[in-house]
């Protein structure tokens, strides 16, 4: 997925339809000059509805569609005819999309399943026709209910990437390189911080035609939980990953300390992230021989780990096996 096409936050103004008014019609036929009330009800105003679509990965299609309006309900008419319902408007979104109220910041709902539909703005109810108001003492009511007005307001749609494995590491830890090697994804790769500005997703093939989704997400820096660097934009996506793969290069000054800083940033942002399964990949391991690797291994944190090199392919199969073991809880 090209990073320029990945949009994970949009603000849209939604207006649902007004309900149609009830009718004050009276039955008038050739031989029934003074028939009773037969005014029909007004039609419901159209809803603005959010619908999950597993084929979408981004909110790009909504970036320039700022105003969304549903149709108004039609008025009721004689012979107890109900007015037509206003046209509902459907907004297709990727799975993992949150809907929020712009004014209060309240999370309204989250879309997690393909085809799941939730009403974002509810259309106004149609008014009742005069037929509903007749009684023994008022056989010819001359009034009907007006339709309810629709709702309008700014809403925020925010995407949290749904992936099986999220890559966690400082900038230039080799996350994008790994993703390019194990999947068909083509993230931008360069030797400077924050090459990755948007999440990149790749489907990693495994044995027996099985696969899992890996997300390369912008690198953490110390203080990311306060918004430093790409901060909160990154950490939001980490929340939706089943498994966190920490990546630290073997030439790091202190691998254990670097892992601790990364873990602490996740904890300060959302302590629940510490409950996710964690693995550690020591990257660029082709730089050292087996004897030096064993020395490094003694200093590692107590977390399942594997030494890899995305360039030489060292340890990549072992890494896939370790990931699959944890994803399938074998």
C-alpha positions, 0 to 999 in steps of 0.5 A, a space after each residue: 500500500 502506497 503511504 501517500 494513499 493511506 489515510 487513517 483520520 477524516 472529519 465529515 459533516 453528516 446530515 440525516 433526512 427530515 421525516 415527512 409530515 403527516 397528512 390532514 386529508 379527509 375521505 371524499 368520494 362521490 357518495 361519501 361527501 363527509 368521510 372521516 380522516 384518512 391522512 397517512 403518516 409521513 415517511 422516515 428521514 434517511 439515515 447516515 449509515 456506516 458499513 464495514 468493507 473488508 476490501 478497504 484498507 484506508 479512509 482515502 475515499 472520504 478525504 475530500 467528501 466532507 459533507 454527507 446528506 441523506 434524503 428527506 422523507 415524503 409527506 403522507 397523503 390521503 387514503 392512509 398512504 404513508 410517505 416514501 422513506 428518505 434515501 439512506 446514505 451508506 459510508 463504506 469504511 475499513 474494518 477497525 474504524 472508530 466513529 467519534 463525536 467531534 464535539 465531545 470526543 465520545 466513541 460512538 461505535 467501532 466497525 470490526 466485521 465485514 458488512 456490519 452496519 451502524 447508524 451514524 446519524 438517525 433520520 427524523 421520524 415521520 409525523 402521524 396523519 390525522 387518522 391517528 387522532 380521531 376519537 368519539 369526541 373529535 371525529 374530524 381532527 384538523 391536525 397532523 404531526 409534523 415530521 421530526 428534523 434530522 440530525 446533523 453534526 461533525 463526526 470523526 472516523 479514525 482507523 486503527 489498523 487490523 493486523 496479526 503482527 505489529 512491528 515495534 521498534 525505533 526508526 531504522 530498526 529494519 521494520 520496513 526491510 523485514 516487511 518487504 522480504 516476507 511479503 509483497 508489500 513495497 514500503 519506502 526504505 532509506 537510511 534516515 529516521 521516519 522513512 515510514 510515515 504511514 502504516 504499511 500492511 503485508 500478507 505473509 505466506 506461511 506453510 500449507 497455504 496459511 498466512 498472516 497480516 503484518 503491519 510496519 508502523 512508524 517508529 517509536 521514539 522516547 516520549 512518543 506517548 506524549 505525541 513526540 515524533 509520530 507519537 500518537 499516530 503510531 501508537 493508535 495502530 498498535 492497539 489493534 495488533 494481536 502480537 507485537 514483534 519488537 525489533 532491535 538491531 544487534 549493533 545497538 549499544 544496549 539491546 535490553 535497555 532499548 527493548 525496555 524503552 520501547 515497552 515503557 512507551 507502550 505502557 505509558 500510552 496504554 497499559 493494556 498493551 502489556 497484555 499482548 504477546 511479545 516477541 523480540 527479533 534481533 536484526 542485522 544478525 549477519 554482522 556477527 558470528 555465532 560465538 558473538 551471537 551467543 554472548 549477546 543472547 546472555 544479555 537479552 530480556 526474558 522474551 521469546 527471541 530470534 536472530 534475523 537478517 532481512 538481507 541474508 535471510 538468516 532466521 526468517 523461517 525461524 521467525 515465521 515459525 515463532 510468530 505462527 506458534 504464538 498466533 495459533 497458541 500452539 
